[in-house]
Amino acid sequence: MLFVQSSANPSKTYIGYTTNLKQRLETHNSGGSVHTADFRPWRLVTYLAFYNQEKALAFEKYLKVGSGHAFAKKHFW
């Protein structure tokens, strides 16, 4: 899971699941993602590694809604 922040507009952040951190960051910085293309370049803030894909996807989902969103904002940005 990666946590990236726009260098051009630091209020823009993105959290996403990936199995290839380097490739995913390159995709965001090359405009390959419609969700992040307008706010390039992106910088890696932090990443988390999970042994279990299900747990990683569940944590990503949690961070994108409600109290999880507040948790991410407090601890990662």
C-alpha positions as CSV (number, residue, x, y, z in Angstrom):
1,M,0.0,0.0,0.0
2,L,1.4,3.4,-0.9
3,F,0.6,6.9,0.4
4,V,1.5,9.6,-2.0
5,Q,1.1,13.4,-1.9
6,S,1.1,15.9,-4.8
7,S,4.3,18.0,-4.8
8,A,2.4,20.7,-6.8
9,N,-0.6,20.7,-4.6
10,P,0.1,19.2,-1.1
11,S,-3.5,19.1,-0.2
12,K,-4.0,16.3,-2.7
13,T,-3.2,12.9,-1.4
14,Y,-3.7,9.3,-2.6
15,I,-3.7,6.0,-0.9
16,G,-3.6,2.8,-3.0
17,Y,-2.9,-0.9,-3.0
18,T,-0.1,-2.2,-5.1
19,T,2.2,-5.2,-5.5
20,N,4.9,-3.1,-7.2
21,L,5.6,0.1,-5.4
22,K,8.1,1.5,-7.8
23,Q,6.0,0.8,-10.9
24,R,2.8,2.3,-9.2
25,L,4.6,5.5,-8.3
26,E,5.9,5.8,-11.9
27,T,2.4,5.3,-13.2
28,H,1.1,8.1,-11.1
29,N,3.9,10.5,-12.1
30,S,3.6,9.7,-15.8
31,G,-0.2,10.5,-15.8
32,G,-1.2,6.8,-16.2
33,S,-3.9,7.1,-13.5
34,V,-7.0,9.2,-14.2
35,H,-7.3,9.8,-10.4
36,T,-3.9,11.4,-10.0
37,A,-2.9,12.8,-13.5
38,D,-3.9,16.4,-12.8
39,F,-1.8,16.8,-9.7
40,R,1.6,15.5,-10.8
41,P,4.3,15.1,-9.7
42,W,3.7,12.8,-6.7
43,R,6.0,12.0,-3.9
44,L,6.0,8.9,-1.8
45,V,5.1,9.8,1.8
46,T,5.1,6.3,3.2
47,Y,4.2,2.7,2.4
48,L,2.9,-0.3,4.3
49,A,3.6,-3.9,3.5
50,F,1.2,-6.7,4.3
51,Y,1.7,-10.4,4.2
52,N,-2.0,-11.0,3.4
53,Q,-3.6,-9.3,0.4
54,E,-7.1,-9.4,2.0
55,K,-5.9,-7.5,5.0
56,A,-4.2,-4.9,2.8
57,L,-7.3,-4.3,0.8
58,A,-9.5,-4.1,3.9
59,F,-7.1,-1.6,5.5
60,E,-7.1,0.5,2.3
61,K,-10.9,0.5,2.2
62,Y,-11.0,1.5,5.9
63,L,-8.6,4.4,5.3
64,K,-10.8,5.8,2.5
65,V,-14.0,6.3,4.5
66,G,-15.2,7.7,7.8
67,S,-13.0,7.3,10.8
68,G,-10.3,5.6,8.7
69,H,-10.0,8.7,6.6
70,A,-9.5,10.8,9.8
71,F,-6.9,8.3,11.0
72,A,-5.0,8.6,7.7
73,K,-5.1,12.4,7.8
74,K,-3.8,12.5,11.4
75,H,-1.1,9.9,11.0
76,F,0.2,10.1,7.4
77,W,-0.3,13.7,6.1
